[in-house]
Amino acid sequence: MPAPQPGPPNPDDLLSPGEVARLFRVDPKTVTAWAKEGRLQSIKTLGGHRRFSKAQINDLLRQGDGPVLRALELARGLAADSANYSAADHIAALITTLRTREPR
């Protein structure tokens, strides 16, 4: 017997890009960019609007990925300015180290 197909998500369990942006303290366009880059998973409504799982976003915030995502965004902005390129490389290296470090 095939496994039952999941139904549509409960709208109360989903967040808009604006709601996610407030939680991460970034612009809603940044949240959309993160979704396009694969940093955040999203679904699209029938109207084409992105929605994010409240549980997944809360997990990311609890794991500390909120500050990591903000730092990555800062590093990307610094990399756009060639005068600050070495600063961006340094920040990106620190983030990579923090994300891959074994928990104590």
HELIX and SHEET records of a PDB file:
HELIX    1   1 PRO A   11  ASP A   13  5                                   3    
HELIX    2   2 PRO A   17  PHE A   24  1                                   8    
HELIX    3   3 PRO A   28  GLU A   37  1                                  10    
HELIX    4   4 LYS A   54  GLN A   63  1                                  10    
HELIX    5   5 ASP A   65  ALA A   80  1                                  16    
HELIX    6   6 SER A   82  ASN A   84  5                                   3    
HELIX    7   7 TYR A   85  THR A  100  1                                  16    
SHEET    1   A 3 LEU A  14  LEU A  15  0                                        
SHEET    2   A 3 ARG A  50  SER A  53 -1                                        
SHEET    3   A 3 ILE A  43  LYS A  44 -1                                        
END                                                                             
